[in-house]
Amino acid sequence: LPATVMSFGYKYGVPVDPDFVADVQTQPNPFWIPELRELRGLDAAVNDYVTAQDGASQFLDAYARMIDVATDGYLREGKRFATLAIGCTGGQHRSVYFAEWLAREFRDCARVLVRHRELGVLPPPVAGLASLIVPGLGQVLTGYWQKGILIFLSAVSLAGIMNWRVAE
């Protein structure tokens, strides 16, 4: 069963329509360790820190077992893919590490795509300012290009209709 494993930050909202959502906020947050704060879940120092925490491996093992059980049911029902969303507060450290671990765990038996929604994303205020300049630009710059194009085309269409009505 092909799968997308996505890390995300709860403070930016839960992804739309995942099949599973795991909350790893129960694990200690590397953000509060000064030397780890600027690093990300892809960095070895963060990986070492998260792996060393009590309960990390137990959480991962239990989550992987649950997905194994659910996968059998999905296959029986004819489901063609699954989306697994793993969240922490900001989507920079814990969720990234856990998503990478889970993807490695399932890569031998499934086609797995990993997506880290919050890595490399513009802060919301910057994206909002970009959208003030060009409607939809903030969406495009944060990776939601389809939504951004739709907003832009809607704004252009609305402006055209308003201009046409004024010209009459």
Secondary structure, 3 states (H helix, E strand, C coil): CCEEEEEEEHHHCCCCCCCEEEECCCCCCHHHCCCCCCCCCCCHHHHHHHHCCCCHHHHHHHHHHHHHHHHHHHHHCCCCCEEEEEEECCCCCHHHHHHHHHHHHHCCCCCEEEEECCCCCCCHHHHHHHHHHCCCHHHHHCCCHHHHHHHHHHHHHHHHHHHHHHHC
